[in-house]
């Protein structure tokens, strides 16, 4: 699939960062009881982590020291830089920012380390990934920054890449089955943001835990499948190809967009911009206005990244030395 596959996966990455930007924009409308926001938040981070897991196979073959250096430069240096800026510029609490600022990058780094340790043990990787996930579920603080919950999707992404040849034969059934389950989940109000997962939650609410896992997984598969369908339906139409090519290009800058939206959306707009009244109607505000605002801001963040990335020090400190 060569170039087609790269563009298609970049389109998935674009959808992942777009959903993140839209979900954060709902915090500007505190008076709105959104029906769409919980659905987006039930799948946006699982989708993001699944995609990261898909692309992790080469990195997980590296020696541990080399992996730590590479992912430290790519993920932890932006974490340190962003935390310092938010503490100084936005006067955020140091403890709060150390934990919460660009938290997904910390979680992703932890997933790489756990997966690499699991992979280094001389047992089948399927067994070791399962055992390492179970350990994360039950050890104290395993639910910090949703590590134990999102590690599941990281592993799933890794296995999708590893067994993609076999999965291809079942992708249509997998997509339709996931679509049906996700639609039922939305109708039954199961599609809600993940609760913090720990041993107590699993033991007292095992069904809720399983539903959260399956909602995130099915929603992710639906988004991936829709991207594949849209990409194939575009055919050779010049306009469609240009639009998809542009969106796929945006998808190559997800790390930078995630960092910039932290400043623009999370730390600025959601704090200083409060929409205290719905526009036209609650339904219009929920399903049209805020998604449009989030989409526009996603592109704003993208262009900020493109404008500042050539500045070497900014690229190293905030974008992990990203090359596209």
N, C-alpha and C positions, 0 to 999 in steps of 0.2 A: 504493500500500500504506500510505501515511500513517502513522498511529499504530501499526498492526500491525508495520510494518517497523522502527520505532524500538524497540519492545518486544522484537522478535525479535533485533535486533542487540545490545541491552543484555543479553539472555540469553547471547549468545555471549561478551560481555565478562565476564560473571559466571563462565562456565566457564573462561575464560582465567586470571583471578585465583585461582579455586579450585584449578586445577591447579598454579599457582605455590606456593600455601600448602601443598598436600599434598606436593609434591616436596621442599620445604625441611624438612618434618617427618621425612623419612626419615633425616636426619642425626642424629636423636636415637637411632636404633637402629643403631649401628655394627656390631653383631654379625650383623645380618640381611643375607643375600645376596638382595636384593630382585629379583624378576622384574618387578614393576610400575613401580618407580621409573625405570629406564632408558627405558621406553616413554613415561612421562609427560614426562620431560625431553627426549625427542627431538622433542616437538611443542609444549610449552607456550610457549616463547619465540617460535618461528615463528608460532604462532597469535596471540599478543599483538601481534607486529609487523605481521602481515597485517591485523589489525583496525585498528591505528593508520594503516597505509597507506590503508585504505579511507576513513577519515575525514580524510585529509590534503588533499583536493583544494582546498578553500577556502583553507587556509593557504598552499598552494603557489602561489596566484594573487597573494599579497601581494608588495609590494616587499621586497627582501632585508632592509632595515633594519627595517621593520615586523615581518617574520617573526622576526628575531633578538630583537627586544624582547618580542614576544608569547611566543615559546617559551622565551626566557630566564627570564621571570617564571614561566611554567608549569612548566618542567623544571629549569633550572639553580639557581634559588633554593632549591627543596627539596633539590637535590644538596648545595649548600653547607651548608645548615642540618643536614641529616642527617649529613654528614661531620663537622661540628663537634661534634655531640652524641655520635657514636660514638667520636670521639677522646677527648673529655673524660670521658664517662660510662663507657664500656667500656674505656678505655685501649688502644684499638686502635692499631697502628702507623700513623703519619701517611701514609707512602707507600702502605701497603696500603689504607687507607680512602679516600685520594684517588682511587685507581684503582677499587677494588671496591665501595665503598658506593653503594647504589642505582644500580648500573652500567647498568641498562637505560635509565634516564632520559637518561644521557649518550649512549648509543648511539642512542636515538631522536632526540635533538637533532642529532646528527651526520647521521643519515639525512635529516632535514628540510633541513639545509644543503646536503648533496650533491645531493639531488633538486631543490632550488630552483636551484642553480647549473646543473645539467644542463638544467632546464626553460627557463632564460633564454637558452640558445643557440638560434639560429634554425634548428633542424633538428627533424624529427618527434620528439616526446617518447619514442616507443618506441625510436628509435635512440639517443637521448642517455641514457636510463636504462640501456640495455644497455651502452653504452660506459663510462658512469660506474661501473657494477658491475664490469666487466672491469678497469678501472683500480684499483679498490679491492682486487680479488683479487690483484693482482700488485705493488702498491707496497709498500715496506717498512712494517711496522706496520699494514697495512690490516686485519689480523685482530685488532687490539687491541679488547677488549670485544665481540668477535664482530661488529664493524660490517660487514665485507665479507660475512659469511654472512647476517646478518639483513636487510641492505639489499635483498637479493633478495626477501624476503617483503614488505617495505615497498612495493616497486615492484609486486609482484603484487597487493597490496591496492588500490593506486591504480588499476591497470588493471581490476580487478574492478568498482570503482565506475564507472570511465569507460565500460566496455562491458557494464554489467549488463543492459541491454536485450537485447543479443544473447546473453548467457550464459544468460539465463532459459530459453531454448528447449532448452538442453543440460544443465540443472542435474541432472536425474535420472541421465543417463548419466555425468556428471562425478562425482556422489556415489557411484554403485555402482562405477565404475572405481577411484576413490580408495579405497573401502572394501576392495575385493578386494586392491589393491596393499598397503594398510597391514596387512591381516591376514597376507598372505604375508610381509611385512617382519618382523612380530612373530614368526611361526613360524620364520623363517630367522635370527632374531637380528640383523636389520639395524637395528631400532629402538633405537638407542643414543644417548646424549648426543653432541652435535656436538663433534668434535675441533677444535682451533684451525686455522683455514684460512689458509694462506699459499701462496706460489708452489711451495715444496717439496712440500707436501702434495698440491696439485693435480697437479703433474707426476709424482709418484711413485705416487700413489694416486687416479687420476682416477675410477675406478669407485666407490670409497668416497665421494668427494666428491659425485658425482652421486646416489648412494643417499641420502646425508644430506639433500641438497636435496629429493629426492622423498619421503622419509619424512616430513619436516617439513611439506611441502606437502599430501601426501595425508592425513596425520593432522589437519591444520587443516581441510581440506575436510570430513572425516568429522565432526568436532565441530560445524562450522557446519551441516552437513546434518542431523545429529541434533537440534540445537536447533530448526531449522525444522520438522522432523517433529513433535517434542514440542509445539511451539507450536501447530501446526495441529491436532493430535489433541486438544488440550485443549478445543477447541470452545467451548461456552458453559457448561460445567460450572463451577459457582461455586467449588468448592474448588480445582480445577485452575487456574482463572483467577487466583484470589487468590495461590496459591503461585507461579505464574510471574510475576505482577506484582511480588511481593516479591523474587524472585530478580533480576528485571530492574532493580529499584531498586538492589539491591546492585551490579549491573553498572555503574551510573553513577558509582560511587565507586572505580573501580579504581586511580587514581593514589594516592589517600589510603590505600587498603588496602595497596597495595604498599609505601608508606613505613612504615606502622605495623607491618606484618609483618616489616620489616627489624629493628625494635627488639624486638618480642615473640618472633618465631620465630627469625630468623637470629642475633641478637645475644644473646638471653637463653636461651630454652628449649633450643636445640640445643647451647649451651655448658654450661649448668648442669644440664640434665635428660638423663640417659643411661639408656636402657632396655637393660639388659645381658642380659635374658632375653626370649625370645619368649613371647607369651601364647597359651596353648592349643596353637598350632602355628605354624610359620613361615608357612604359607599364610594362616591367619587374621590374623596380625599384618600380613602384607604387603598383603593384599587387602581387609581389613576394618578392623582397628584403626587403623593409621596414616592411611588415608584419612578415617576418622571424626574422628580428632584434628585433622587438617588442615582438614576442613570446619568443625568447631566453632571452630577458631581463626580461620578466615576470617571468620566471623560476629562473633567477638569484635572483630577488627580493624575491621570495618564499623561496629559500634556505637561504638567508640572514635572513629572519624572523625566519625560523626554527632553525638556529644556535644561534640567539641572544635572542629568546623568553625565554629560560630557565633562563636568567639573570633577576632576579625579577624587578630591578629598570628600566631596559630597557622596559620590558613588560608593566609595569605600566605607564611609561611616554610616550611611543610611540605606544603601541598596545592596550591600554585601558584595560590591565589586561586580555587579551584574553586567553581563555581556550579551547583547542581543543583535 
